[in-house]
Amino acid sequence: MSRLNIFAAIQGKIDYYKNLDAKDKKTYWKETLINNALYILLIIAIIYTYSQNHKFLSGNSIVNIISLSAANIPIACGIAGCIVLTGTDLSAGRVVGLTACISASLLQSLSYATRMFPGLPVMPIWVVIPLVMVVGGVVGWVNGFFVAKFKLHPFIVTLATQLIVYGALLMYVMINGNNGQPLSGLDDSFKKFVTGSVLSIGGIPIPNYVWYAIIIIIVMWFIWNKTAFGKNMFAVGSNPEAANVSGVNVNKTIIMVHTLAGMMYGLTGFIESARIGSNTANTGLNYECDAIAACVIGGVSFVGGTGKISGVVMGVFLLRIIFVALNFLSINQNLQYIIKGLIILVACSIDMRKYLVRK
C-alpha cells in the first residue's frame, strides 16, 4: 500500500468517527479495546518487563527473540492453513519430533561413538531435507485424506495421527540398540548449516535458520496469495459448498493443505534437530499449542476463510516476546503453561466475538 493510500485510509477512519453520535462513539471505543486487548496487554507487559529488567530490550535479547521466532515460523505457517479450513492439527508437534530425530540420526558425526547407524556415512543435507519433508507430507496427506474422504473432524483425525506418529517415534529411537538415548553428536556441517552465522549485527551473530525462515515466509505468502491453490484454500475455508459449486475440488484442496502443513512440520523438525543438538522422543512436545496460539493471535480465524501470512509471523513474534518476558521476570515454568492456555482461550474468544458481531 502506498503512502498516499495509507493517509487516505486514516483520513477515512477519522471522518467515519466524526460522523458517529455519542453512543456510537462509546461503542466504537469499546469494540476497539476488546478486539485489540491482547496487543494492549502485550505493550503493557513489555513496558513492565523492561522496567524490571533493562536487559529485556538489549541487542542479545532482541536477537534471541528473533531466533526463537524464526524456529517456530515453519510449523505456524503450516498449521495456519489447517485453521483457515476451520480445522486444526494436533499431530504437528509429534511430526516435528519424528523428523527431528530422523535428521539427527542421519547427520551424526562419524567420530561419535554411539551413532544410531554406524554403517552409514553422514548423509548429505540436501538429501535429508527432502526426506523429512516427505515424511511430514505423508502424515499430512493421511490427515487430509481422512478429513476430506470420510468427513471426519480434523480434531479427531489429527489426535489419532498424533498417537500413531508418537508410537512410531518411540520405536524409531529404539533402533539399533539406541534404547531411547538422546540423538546427539551431530556433524559440524549440519550444525553450521542451521545454527551457524554468515551475518552479525552489532557483533551479535544471526543464526542461518533466520534466513531460512524468511525464505519460507516468502514462499508461503506467494502460495497463499498468488496461486489458484491459495485462492481455493480460502474459498473452501469460507464455504465449502459454495466452493464446490464454483468448480473447486474441495477434497483435493483439503488434502493439499494438510500435506503442505506436514511438509512445513518436517522443515521445523530439521531445524530443531540442529538447534537443540540433543534430540529425544520429547522433541516437539506441545509445539502445536504455540503454533495454534500464534496463528489465532495473528488473526487466522477458526471460523474459516480468514488469515494472512504476515499475521501468522506477527503472532509468532508476539507470543515469543511474551514467553521471553516471562523468563526475564523469573516466572515459574509450570505457570507459563497456564498463561499459554489463557492466551489461547482469550484469543479464540476475541476471534469468535468478532465473527458473531459481523454475523
Residue pairs with C-beta under 8 A, 6 or more apart in sequence:
1 9
17 25
17 28
20 28
31 357
33 40
34 350
34 353
35 350
35 353
35 354
37 346
37 350
38 297
38 318
38 343
38 346
38 347
38 350
39 318
42 318
42 321
42 322
45 321
45 322
45 325
46 56
46 57
46 321
46 325
49 56
49 325
49 328
49 329
50 56
50 57
52 328
52 329
53 328
53 329
55 61
55 328
56 324
56 325
56 328
59 201
59 202
59 204
60 204
61 324
61 328
63 201
63 204
63 205
63 206
64 324
65 317
65 320
65 321
65 324
66 206
66 210
66 317
67 206
67 207
67 209
67 210
68 320
68 323
68 324
69 213
69 313
69 316
69 317
69 320
70 207
70 209
70 210
70 212
70 213
70 214
71 209
71 213
71 268
71 271
71 272
71 275
72 268
72 287
72 290
72 291
72 294
72 316
72 320
73 213
73 216
73 217
73 312
73 313
73 316
74 213
74 216
74 264
74 265
74 267
74 268
74 271
75 92
75 93
75 96
75 264
75 265
75 268
75 287
75 288
75 291
76 290
76 291
76 294
76 295
76 312
76 313
76 315
76 316
77 216
77 217
77 220
77 264
77 309
77 312
78 89
78 92
78 140
78 260
78 261
78 262
78 263
78 264
78 265
78 268
78 291
79 88
79 89
79 92
79 261
79 264
79 288
79 291
79 292
79 295
80 291
80 295
80 298
80 300
80 307
80 309
80 312
81 224
81 233
81 257
81 258
81 260
81 261
82 88
82 89
82 154
82 257
82 258
82 261
83 292
83 295
83 296
83 300
83 301
83 302
83 307
84 233
84 234
84 237
84 257
84 300
84 304
84 305
84 306
84 307
85 154
85 233
85 236
85 237
85 254
85 257
85 304
86 237
86 302
86 303
86 304
87 147
87 153
87 154
87 155
88 154
88 155
88 158
88 288
88 292
88 302
89 143
89 154
89 158
89 258
89 261
89 288
90 155
90 158
90 159
90 162
90 288
91 139
91 143
91 158
91 159
91 161
91 162
91 165
91 288
92 158
92 261
92 265
92 284
92 287
92 288
92 291
93 162
93 284
93 285
93 286
93 287
93 288
93 289
94 162
94 165
94 166
94 169
94 284
95 135
95 136
95 139
95 140
95 165
95 262
95 265
95 266
95 269
95 284
96 265
96 268
96 269
96 272
96 283
96 284
96 287
97 165
97 166
97 169
97 269
97 279
97 281
97 282
97 283
97 284
97 285
98 135
98 165
98 168
98 169
98 172
98 269
98 284
99 132
99 135
99 136
99 265
99 266
99 268
99 269
99 270
99 273
100 269
100 270
100 272
100 273
100 276
100 279
100 283
100 284
101 169
101 172
101 173
101 183
101 269
101 273
101 279
101 280
101 281
101 283
102 128
102 131
102 132
102 135
102 172
102 269
103 128
103 132
103 190
103 269
103 270
103 273
103 274
104 183
104 184
104 186
104 273
104 279
105 116
105 117
105 172
105 175
105 183
106 117
106 120
106 122
106 123
106 128
106 131
107 122
107 123
107 125
107 128
107 186
107 187
107 190
107 273
107 274
108 115
108 116
108 117
108 122
108 183
108 184
108 185
108 186
108 187
109 115
109 122
109 185
109 186
109 187
109 188
110 121
110 122
110 187
111 185
112 184
112 185
113 185
114 178
114 181
114 185
115 185
116 175
116 176
116 178
116 183
117 176
118 176
122 187
122 189
122 190
125 189
125 190
125 193
128 270
129 267
129 270
132 266
132 267
132 269
132 270
133 263
133 266
133 267
134 263
134 266
135 266
136 262
136 263
136 264
136 265
136 266
136 267
136 269
137 259
137 260
137 262
137 263
137 266
138 262
139 161
139 165
139 262
139 265
140 258
140 259
140 260
140 261
140 262
140 263
140 265
141 255
141 258
141 259
141 262
142 161
143 154
143 157
143 158
143 161
143 258
143 261
143 262
144 254
144 255
144 256
144 257
144 258
144 259
145 255
146 152
146 157
147 153
147 154
147 157
147 254
147 258
148 250
148 251
148 252
148 254
148 255
149 251
166 281
169 281
170 180
170 281
173 180
173 181
173 183
173 280
173 281
174 180
180 280
180 281
182 278
182 279
182 280
183 273
183 278
183 279
183 280
184 277
184 278
184 279
186 273
186 274
186 277
190 273
190 274
191 274
191 277
192 208
193 208
193 274
194 207
194 208
194 209
194 212
194 270
194 271
194 273
194 274
194 275
195 207
195 208
195 209
195 274
195 275
196 207
196 208
197 205
197 206
197 207
197 208
198 208
198 211
199 205
199 206
200 206
207 275
209 271
209 274
209 275
212 267
212 271
216 264
216 267
217 309
217 313
220 264
220 309
221 309
221 310
223 229
223 230
223 260
224 230
224 233
224 234
224 308
224 309
225 309
229 253
229 256
232 243
232 248
232 249
232 253
233 253
233 257
234 305
234 306
235 242
235 243
235 246
235 248
235 305
236 243
236 248
236 250
236 253
236 254
237 304
237 305
237 306
238 304
238 305
238 306
239 305
240 250
243 250
243 253
244 250
268 284
268 287
269 283
269 284
272 279
272 283
272 284
273 279
273 283
276 283
289 340
289 344
290 319
290 340
292 344
293 315
293 319
293 340
293 343
293 344
293 347
294 312
294 315
294 316
294 318
294 319
295 307
295 312
295 315
296 302
296 315
296 344
296 347
296 348
296 351
297 314
297 315
297 318
297 319
297 343
297 347
298 307
298 308
298 310
298 311
298 312
298 313
298 314
298 315
298 316
298 318
299 306
299 307
299 308
299 311
299 315
300 306
300 307
300 308
300 311
300 312
300 315
301 307
301 351
301 354
301 355
302 348
302 351
302 352
303 351
303 352
303 355
319 343
322 339
322 343
323 336
323 340
326 336
326 339
331 339
